[in-house]
Structure formats: structure tokens, C-alpha cells
Amino acid sequence: MKALIENRFGLLTLVLVALGALYGVAFVSRPAPVQEKPAQKVRAAVESVSMVCPDPGGGRLNVVTPPVEQTGQGGQSAQGGGAATVAQMKGGKPLATLDRVGGLWRQDVPLRTRPVTVAGMGTMAAGLEAAQTTRVASGAQRGLSGVRCVEPGAEAWFIGPGPAAADVTLHVANADVAPADVAVMIYAGEGPVLSDRGNGMVIKPGEYREVKLRDLAPSPLVMAVQVTTDGGRVAAAIRASLGEGKGVDWLPVATPPSTRVVVPGLPGSAGQRELYVATPGERDTVVQVKAVLKDGSYALKNKETVEVPAGSTTTLDLTTGVGGQAGALVLTSDEPIVAGMRMTGTGSRQDAAFTAGAAPIDLGSVVADGGPGKKSAKGGGKQESRLVLSAPFGAATVRVRILPQDGAPAAPVEVRLPAARSKEIKLKAPAGAGSGFAVHIVPVPGSGPVYGGRVLSEETGEGVLLTAQPLAQARTWALVPATSEWPGVVLP
């Protein structure tokens, strides 16, 4: 040992061995590294929401906030009280102030009523929904027409008949406090329609306008319409009147261009079914068409595909494929598309209804005008309301709950949807429903994507009156980033 110590190379070896042992012990005994979990977004109840009902005059206005459904998915509920106000735009008189969650407010609105704003705060905001429905018994405007009241935004898409086939009116309203610079782009059967009249419309706060689309593009038989803003937000809606004995209704807002579009809410009644498809991009596309019906999902014979030229809109008659069958359509393509459908009733004088591409109702959906009750305020024949639900990509289960105008909400009813199937459910007003009811639909946790629509119809001596509303995501929850304390927020 002495010799080893006196040998300077041996001493170096001993030092290296000791250091190695020390580091080895430290490596073995070190604590396990802490895995940092990414911050998860928190689901919080919406506490402020507003929307615009574009032209409720002469019809009925429906407003409701649904009770909170306990789905087991967690989330932060709105705290404290709340209220919803219903008032005409441009300083018009208030129509109502609501504070009862789960109760439907329903009122007939006089002719020449301005657009109506509906705004909710606190507990009345989460899921707040409004809709307008109008019934005209005779004349060029004969028919049932309805629309979900529109939340302001920076972009909206529509698809349907053009000014050469119908009187098409764009309703634009600015319920915000900042002006909005609005542009309108039209994609016709012949391609994009460029018009200076559709650009540079400045809508002041509290202002609303009605724009005849024939002034922008008089020749299209069919068209897709894109409404955008460069600064500010607007609520946009389009109404189409096809002429005496041909029907009238609002075009629902369509999902933005996508390579997969689901068009839900096809009624099980007889009548024509005309598919509209547009591709706003710069490349032609071939669209694959599948129907999701009661007995399964399949391509329609001799109508499996439709070719759509770049920047244009085309149609496909599907009456012999899906007429008289409740369900939905699934469209897929290589290029983003926008899609919708025109549906008619039967009889010597037809009525028309429209549906359009919609998103799945993952967070649930609310239909403010679920249908009339036994004491409906409007005269006329007996109206029937049906809910068409589809599960094109996987089995699903939803809870359907009726929210009457009078009385307590009914107990939820579970509806099971096998994969790649559709189901049509007749909605009935519970006892004590007053003149109408709303509908709340909530998928249970673990369900596949659910799409749907509510169809309202009325038998008359001249033919069936018809209107439809695709189910939209309820304005119930919002995903907000997780927060934590960090001194850097207040330090320079």
C-alpha cells in the first residue's frame, strides 16, 4: 500500500476509483425525475352570450335557457344569478326580461318588428337559445319558415337557390359596439361572381340591412354565399322565397368548407330532395355521397358521386334515393366543400325547407322552437314536430328532454342510435306545455358523434307546410386555458 501511495500514478488511480464510487452511489440514489403534465384546458360554463333574430315580424319568437345537464364530464358551472333580455334593435322597446332557467318564453311578434337581440348573462347565458318561426297561409310567401337566431361572427357560409330561381335576401345586423366592414362572395354554377357591390359595406353599431342578392349577382340558379368581415362582427341570415306555390324558408348557416361534410335532418316525409354542393377552392373535385338511413349507411345507386368544378356550385337530385326516408348525408372529397339540401312537401302548392352541413353536437344542442303545444297561439292546422338523429361514425346514446312553456321540464328520455343508422322521433308536448315547448339534446359520455335536425310540418288542404332546423352546438360550455400563479406576470 505504501508503495502504491508513493507511486503518483497509483495515487491517481485511487482518486479516480473513489470519485467513480461516489458518482455511482449518487446516480443510484437520485430521486426519480418529475414528469411535468401539460396544462389541461378547463371546461367552463358560458357566462355571456348574444344573438340576433333577423326578421321575427308576423311570427313567433322562442327563447329558452336549458337546465344544466350532469354528464359526468366535469366543468365549472356559472355562479350567482343571471338574466336574459329580449329587445328590438336600434333602441326599440324591450320585449322581455327572463330569469327562469328551463322555462320557455314564447310570444307572437307584430308585423314590421325590427330585428331582435337576445342577450344572456350569468346563469341565463349557458345554453341560451332563440328561434323565430313564421306561418303564412296564402300568397307568394305561403309556407312555414324558421331560423335559429344567429350569434355574431366574422364569417358565415350559406348554400341554396340563386336569385334566378328565388327572391333571395341577405339580412345583416351589427349588435356590437364597433362598426363592421362586410364583404359578400358568391359561388354560382358558372364559377365565382365578382361584384364591387358586395364589398365595402360598413355596418354601424346597432344598424341592420337587407340586401337583395340579385343586385350582386342576378343570374345564378344555385349558389354558395360567404359573408366575411374585416374588423367587427355581424349576424348574417338569408331568406329564400321560391315564388307562388313553391315555398319559402331561411337558409341555415352551413359549416365552413371541409373535406368531410354531414348534412343532417332529412325528414321521413315524401317530397323532392335536391342536394347542393360547392367547392370554393381553385381545383375541381369529385364528391362521394353516402346516405345514413334507418336501415344502414350506403352509397346511392347511380348517384354515388357528383363532380363539382372549381369555384362553383352544382346540384344533384336525390329524390329517388332518400325521398321519404329520414336520415343524413355524408359527403367526402379531396377538396374542401360546402353542402346543403332543399326539401319540399307534397300537394298542389308546395312548401320548401332547407338543411345544411352541420357539426356534431358533442356538447349538446337546444332547439328553442321544438313545436307547438295544445294551446298554440297561432291559428291553422295541426303541426307535427319530429327529431331526426344520425350516428354515421359510431354508436351513440343521447338524452332528449322537453322544456315546456308552462310547467316543469320533463324527465330526459334516452335514445340509442346504432352505428351508421338514423332514427326519427315524434316530439309531443307534455301536459301543461302551454302553446309550445323547446327541446334539449345531450349525448352521454362515450357516445360517437351525433348529428340531427328538427322538422316541423303541417297538413293543409293545398299541401304540406314544412320547415327544418339542423341541430347546432349548444352555447353551453367553453374550453379555457388552465392558469397558475407566476411572479413574472407582475415583474418588469
C-alpha positions as a printed Julia matrix, in Angstrom:
492×3 Matrix{Float64}:
    0.0    0.0     0.0
    2.85   2.37    0.9
    4.45   1.68   -2.43
    1.16   2.34   -4.16
    0.75   5.65   -2.35
    4.3    6.73   -3.14
    3.65   5.95   -6.77
    1.99   9.03   -8.18
    0.18   7.04  -10.85
   -1.22   4.69   -8.22
   -2.48   7.67   -6.19
   -4.28   8.98   -9.26
   -5.92   5.61   -9.72
   -7.2    5.6    -6.14
   -8.7    9.08   -6.58
  -10.45   8.07   -9.77
  -11.86   4.92   -8.15
  -13.18   6.94   -5.18
  -14.81   9.53   -7.45
  -16.37   6.77   -9.54
  -17.83   5.13   -6.44
  -19.18   8.47   -5.23
  -20.9    9.25   -8.54
  -22.21   5.71   -8.79
  -23.92   5.98   -5.39
  -25.33   9.38   -6.33
  -26.7    8.02   -9.62
  -28.39   5.05   -7.99
  -29.89   7.06   -5.12
  -31.04  10.1    -7.14
  -34.82  10.89   -7.0
  -36.95   9.99   -9.98
  -37.45  12.9   -12.39
  -40.78  14.68  -12.04
  -42.84  14.43  -15.2
  -44.44  17.79  -15.92
  -48.02  17.32  -17.01
  -49.22  19.62  -19.75
  -51.78  22.08  -18.53
  -55.27  20.84  -19.33
  -57.93  23.21  -20.55
  -60.86  23.65  -18.2
  -64.47  23.36  -19.33
  -66.31  26.42  -18.02
  -69.92  27.45  -18.41
  -70.59  30.31  -20.83
  -71.48  33.41  -18.81
  -72.25  35.88  -21.59
  -73.87  35.3   -24.98
  -75.81  37.32  -27.54
  -77.64  36.62  -30.77
  -79.86  38.31  -33.34
  -83.24  37.13  -34.67
  -83.17  38.68  -38.17
  -86.85  39.22  -39.05
  -89.35  37.92  -36.48
  -92.25  40.18  -37.52
  -95.51  38.32  -38.01
  -94.21  35.14  -36.42
  -93.48  33.65  -33.04
  -90.29  34.21  -31.09
  -88.94  31.5   -28.78
  -86.23  31.92  -26.11
  -85.01  29.35  -23.58
  -82.06  28.54  -21.3
  -81.9   24.79  -20.56
  -81.2   23.32  -17.12
  -77.6   22.18  -16.59
  -77.22  18.51  -17.52
  -74.86  16.48  -15.31
  -72.96  14.43  -17.9
  -70.04  13.36  -15.74
  -67.57  15.34  -17.85
  -66.77  17.9   -15.15
  -66.56  21.61  -15.67
  -67.19  24.84  -13.85
  -70.81  26.0   -13.65
  -71.84  29.62  -13.76
  -72.18  31.12  -10.3
  -74.75  33.56   -8.94
  -77.84  34.84  -10.71
  -78.41  35.95  -14.24
  -80.9   37.36  -16.72
  -81.66  37.35  -20.43
  -83.06  40.37  -22.24
  -85.11  40.36  -25.44
  -85.26  43.72  -27.23
  -85.64  45.27  -30.68
  -82.54  46.74  -32.31
  -81.92  50.46  -32.78
  -83.22  51.37  -29.37
  -86.52  49.57  -29.75
  -88.58  48.76  -26.7
  -87.63  45.69  -24.63
  -89.92  42.72  -25.17
  -88.99  40.71  -22.07
  -86.5   40.13  -19.27
  -86.12  36.45  -18.39
  -84.64  34.84  -15.29
  -86.12  31.31  -15.18
  -83.74  28.54  -16.28
  -85.58  25.71  -18.04
  -88.67  27.79  -18.87
  -89.58  28.63  -22.47
  -90.57  32.21  -23.3
  -92.74  32.27  -26.41
  -94.52  35.26  -27.92
  -96.19  36.29  -31.17
  -94.46  39.3   -32.71
  -96.31  42.03  -34.68
  -95.53  42.72  -38.32
  -92.79  45.23  -39.13
  -90.91  44.4   -35.93
  -87.22  45.26  -36.16
  -84.57  42.56  -35.74
  -84.48  41.39  -32.14
  -81.41  40.9   -29.97
  -81.32  38.24  -27.26
  -78.54  38.6   -24.67
  -77.89  36.46  -21.6
  -75.64  36.9   -18.58
  -74.69  34.62  -15.7
  -76.81  31.51  -15.22
  -79.14  32.51  -18.07
  -76.28  32.52  -20.61
  -75.19  28.85  -20.65
  -77.17  27.21  -23.44
  -79.33  30.27  -24.15
  -81.11  29.67  -27.44
  -83.6   31.6   -29.56
  -85.51  30.94  -32.77
  -88.18  32.56  -34.9
  -90.93  30.74  -36.83
  -93.44  32.27  -39.23
  -96.56  30.75  -40.78
  -98.2   32.33  -43.84
 -101.36  30.63  -45.12
 -101.67  32.15  -48.61
  -99.98  34.27  -51.25
  -96.43  34.26  -52.6
  -95.0   33.93  -49.08
  -97.17  30.9   -48.2
  -95.34  28.41  -46.02
  -93.66  27.67  -42.73
  -90.31  29.37  -42.3
  -87.97  29.29  -39.32
  -84.42  30.12  -38.38
  -82.14  29.76  -35.37
  -81.22  33.22  -34.14
  -77.65  33.98  -35.15
  -74.64  34.66  -32.94
  -72.45  37.46  -34.38
  -69.24  36.33  -36.07
  -66.57  37.19  -38.63
  -67.59  34.58  -41.23
  -70.73  32.7   -42.3
  -71.49  30.29  -45.17
  -74.82  29.56  -46.87
  -75.86  27.4   -49.83
  -79.16  27.22  -51.7
  -81.09  28.59  -54.69
  -79.8   31.64  -56.52
  -81.56  34.88  -57.5
  -82.58  33.41  -60.88
  -84.64  30.77  -59.07
  -85.84  32.63  -55.95
  -86.11  36.0   -54.28
  -83.03  35.75  -52.04
  -82.43  38.34  -49.32
  -79.35  38.67  -47.12
  -80.06  40.09  -43.65
  -77.02  41.63  -41.92
  -77.16  43.08  -38.39
  -74.47  44.59  -36.16
  -75.38  44.24  -32.5
  -71.87  45.11  -31.27
  -70.41  48.49  -30.3
  -67.83  48.58  -33.13
  -68.52  49.05  -36.86
  -68.12  46.08  -39.2
  -66.74  46.12  -42.75
  -68.68  43.38  -44.59
  -67.82  41.56  -47.84
  -70.02  39.08  -49.73
  -68.63  36.43  -52.09
  -70.9   34.32  -54.31
  -70.02  30.97  -55.92
  -72.52  30.22  -58.71
  -72.87  27.3   -61.12
  -70.69  29.19  -63.59
  -67.98  29.98  -61.02
  -67.14  32.83  -58.62
  -69.15  36.02  -59.08
  -67.1   39.16  -58.51
  -69.1   42.27  -57.64
  -67.94  45.55  -56.15
  -71.39  45.97  -54.63
  -70.69  43.04  -52.31
  -67.58  44.64  -50.83
  -67.03  47.56  -48.52
  -70.42  47.53  -46.78
  -69.85  49.27  -43.47
  -72.49  48.31  -40.91
  -72.54  50.73  -37.99
  -73.22  49.63  -34.39
  -76.92  48.93  -33.94
  -77.54  49.01  -37.71
  -79.15  46.31  -39.84
  -79.57  45.96  -43.59
  -81.45  43.82  -46.09
  -79.52  43.14  -49.3
  -81.21  41.66  -52.37
  -78.67  39.24  -53.79
  -79.98  39.77  -57.32
  -78.36  43.21  -57.08
  -75.0   41.47  -56.57
  -75.46  38.5   -58.93
  -78.77  38.28  -60.85
  -78.07  35.16  -62.95
  -77.19  32.19  -60.63
  -79.76  29.39  -60.34
  -77.86  27.94  -57.38
  -75.14  29.46  -55.24
  -72.98  29.34  -52.14
  -72.55  32.62  -50.24
  -69.65  33.59  -48.0
  -70.16  36.59  -45.7
  -66.98  37.89  -44.03
  -65.95  40.93  -42.02
  -62.68  42.82  -41.99
  -62.95  44.13  -38.46
  -66.08  43.85  -36.36
  -68.73  41.15  -36.28
  -72.19  40.75  -37.81
  -75.11  38.35  -37.57
  -75.93  37.16  -41.1
  -79.0   35.24  -42.31
  -80.5   34.51  -45.75
  -84.16  34.05  -46.66
  -85.25  32.47  -49.96
  -88.75  32.77  -51.44
  -89.17  30.45  -54.44
  -92.4   32.05  -55.66
  -96.13  31.36  -55.51
  -96.84  27.72  -54.71
  -93.14  26.79  -54.42
  -92.34  27.64  -50.82
  -90.25  29.93  -48.63
  -87.72  29.43  -45.83
  -84.43  30.56  -44.33
  -81.12  29.01  -45.37
  -79.37  27.65  -42.26
  -75.76  28.58  -41.62
  -73.53  25.85  -43.11
  -70.27  24.52  -41.72
  -67.18  26.13  -43.33
  -65.55  24.3   -46.25
  -64.27  20.85  -45.26
  -63.3   17.58  -46.96
  -65.98  15.75  -44.97
  -69.44  17.26  -44.51
  -72.51  15.77  -42.82
  -75.89  17.14  -43.95
  -78.38  16.11  -41.21
  -82.1   16.37  -40.55
  -83.64  14.84  -43.69
  -87.34  14.26  -42.91
  -89.12  10.95  -43.45
  -91.95  12.57  -45.42
  -92.41  12.4   -49.19
  -91.25  15.18  -51.48
  -88.33  16.34  -53.6
  -84.75  16.21  -52.29
  -82.16  18.36  -54.07
  -78.53  18.33  -52.9
  -76.38  21.48  -53.26
  -72.57  21.17  -53.25
  -69.98  23.93  -53.73
  -66.2   23.9   -53.8
  -64.8   27.42  -53.3
  -61.21  26.36  -54.0
  -59.21  26.51  -57.23
  -59.35  22.79  -58.09
  -62.17  20.58  -59.38
  -63.31  17.8   -57.08
  -65.36  14.61  -57.08
  -67.64  14.26  -54.05
  -68.55  10.83  -52.66
  -72.18  10.68  -51.43
  -73.45   8.27  -48.76
  -76.85   8.15  -47.1
  -77.26   7.29  -43.4
  -80.8    5.96  -43.06
  -82.83   3.83  -40.67
  -81.56   0.56  -42.13
  -77.91   1.46  -42.63
  -75.34   3.58  -44.45
  -74.64   3.1   -48.14
  -73.91   4.82  -51.44
  -76.97   5.62  -53.55
  -77.29   3.64  -56.77
  -76.14   5.62  -59.81
  -75.67   8.66  -57.53
  -72.52   7.65  -55.71
  -70.58  10.75  -56.79
  -71.06  14.29  -58.02
  -68.45  16.34  -59.89
  -68.01  19.95  -58.79
  -65.89  22.35  -60.88
  -63.51  24.68  -59.06
  -65.11  27.77  -57.51
  -68.65  26.74  -58.37
  -71.88  25.19  -57.07
  -73.77  22.23  -58.5
  -76.87  20.17  -57.65
  -77.87  16.51  -57.57
  -81.46  15.23  -57.47
  -81.7   12.62  -54.69
  -85.49  12.28  -54.61
  -85.39   8.64  -55.72
  -82.58   7.89  -53.27
  -83.64   9.45  -49.97
  -87.15  10.82  -50.6
  -89.49   9.6   -47.87
  -86.64   8.35  -45.69
  -85.38  10.12  -42.57
  -81.62  10.39  -42.21
  -78.49  12.3   -43.15
  -75.91  12.5   -45.93
  -72.15  12.08  -45.54
  -70.1   13.78  -48.25
  -66.34  13.29  -48.69
  -63.96  14.83  -51.21
  -60.32  15.71  -51.81
  -61.06  19.44  -51.82
  -62.99  21.41  -49.15
  -66.71  21.69  -49.92
  -69.88  23.35  -48.6
  -73.16  21.42  -48.83
  -76.88  21.68  -48.15
  -80.24  20.36  -49.33
  -83.64  21.63  -50.43
  -86.62  19.53  -49.31
  -90.23  20.06  -50.38
  -93.61  19.0   -49.1
  -96.3   17.39  -51.22
  -99.56  18.78  -52.6
 -100.78  21.13  -55.31
  -98.9   24.01  -53.67
  -95.53  23.01  -52.31
  -93.53  24.42  -49.45
  -89.74  24.21  -49.14
  -87.31  23.66  -46.29
  -83.52  23.72  -46.19
  -80.81  21.98  -44.25
  -77.03  22.33  -44.48
  -73.75  20.83  -43.35
  -73.53  20.82  -39.56
  -71.09  19.94  -36.79
  -71.67  17.08  -34.31
  -73.5   18.1   -31.14
  -70.72  16.97  -28.78
  -71.71  19.48  -26.08
  -75.42  19.06  -26.7
  -77.95  21.08  -28.64
  -81.03  23.18  -27.87
  -83.95  23.83  -30.22
  -85.88  26.82  -28.92
  -88.93  26.11  -31.1
  -89.41  22.4   -30.54
  -93.02  22.6   -31.66
  -96.48  23.88  -30.74
  -98.44  22.85  -27.68
 -102.14  22.14  -27.36
 -102.85  25.86  -26.89
 -100.73  27.18  -29.76
 -101.12  30.92  -30.14
 -101.18  30.73  -33.93
 -104.25  29.58  -35.78
 -104.2   26.98  -38.53
 -103.91  23.23  -38.82
 -102.22  20.77  -36.54
  -98.43  20.98  -36.64
  -96.19  18.0   -36.0
  -92.6   18.12  -34.8
  -90.03  15.4   -35.4
  -86.42  14.97  -34.35
  -84.11  13.23  -36.84
  -80.9   11.9   -35.23
  -77.98  10.2   -37.0
  -74.82   8.43  -35.79
  -72.81   7.96  -39.01
  -69.44   7.07  -37.45
  -70.19   5.13  -34.27
  -72.94   4.03  -31.9
  -74.34   6.79  -29.7
  -76.83   7.45  -26.94
  -78.47  10.81  -26.3
  -80.83  12.18  -23.67
  -83.79  14.11  -25.08
  -85.65  16.46  -22.75
  -88.78  18.51  -23.42
  -88.82  22.03  -21.91
  -92.44  23.27  -21.9
  -93.62  26.85  -21.87
  -95.62  26.14  -18.72
  -94.81  23.64  -16.01
  -91.61  21.84  -15.03
  -89.22  20.31  -17.61
  -89.98  16.69  -18.43
  -87.64  13.87  -17.38
  -84.94  13.09  -20.0
  -85.56  10.13  -22.31
  -82.59   8.09  -23.58
  -82.42   7.34  -27.31
  -79.94   4.75  -28.58
  -78.52   5.06  -32.08
  -76.7    2.06  -33.61
  -73.59   2.89  -35.65
  -74.28   4.11  -39.19
  -78.01   4.45  -38.52
  -80.6    7.21  -38.24
  -83.76   7.47  -36.18
  -86.81   9.75  -36.44
  -88.6   10.61  -33.19
  -92.01  12.24  -32.96
  -91.97  15.02  -30.37
  -95.08  15.54  -28.28
  -95.91  18.38  -25.95
  -96.3   17.2   -22.35
  -99.39  18.02  -20.35
  -99.41  21.68  -19.36
  -96.99  22.69  -22.12
  -98.98  25.81  -22.93
  -98.54  26.94  -26.53
  -95.23  25.23  -27.15
  -92.03  23.59  -26.0
  -88.27  23.56  -26.55
  -86.01  20.51  -26.86
  -82.65  19.82  -25.19
  -80.47  17.01  -26.61
  -77.32  15.86  -24.78
  -75.06  12.92  -25.85
  -73.99  10.69  -22.97
  -70.21  10.35  -22.3
  -68.53   7.9   -24.66
  -71.06   8.31  -27.47
  -69.99   8.55  -31.07
  -70.62  11.8   -32.98
  -74.31  12.68  -33.26
  -75.9   14.88  -35.93
  -79.53  15.84  -36.3
  -82.31  18.23  -37.11
  -85.82  19.22  -36.07
  -88.54  19.12  -38.74
  -91.83  20.98  -38.29
  -94.71  20.2   -40.68
  -98.4   20.96  -41.09
 -101.02  19.27  -43.29
 -103.26  21.67  -45.22
 -105.81  21.22  -47.98
 -103.36  22.52  -50.6
 -100.28  20.67  -49.42
  -97.8   20.15  -46.6
  -96.12  23.16  -44.98
  -92.57  22.39  -43.95
  -89.56  23.91  -42.17
  -86.36  22.4   -40.79
  -83.57  23.38  -38.43
  -80.25  21.48  -38.26
  -79.06  20.86  -34.72
  -76.22  23.2   -33.74
  -73.76  23.04  -30.86
  -75.33  24.49  -27.74
  -73.71  27.67  -26.43
  -73.21  25.94  -23.08
  -69.51  25.38  -22.37
  -66.2   26.94  -23.36
  -62.71  25.47  -23.03
  -60.43  27.94  -21.25
  -56.66  27.56  -20.62
  -55.58  26.43  -17.15
  -53.99  29.18  -15.03
  -51.33  29.15  -12.31
  -49.5   31.69  -10.14
  -46.27  33.07  -11.62
  -44.48  36.19  -10.34
  -43.26  37.05  -13.84
  -46.72  38.31  -14.66
  -46.28  41.38  -12.42
  -42.48  41.79  -12.54
  -40.93  44.15  -15.12
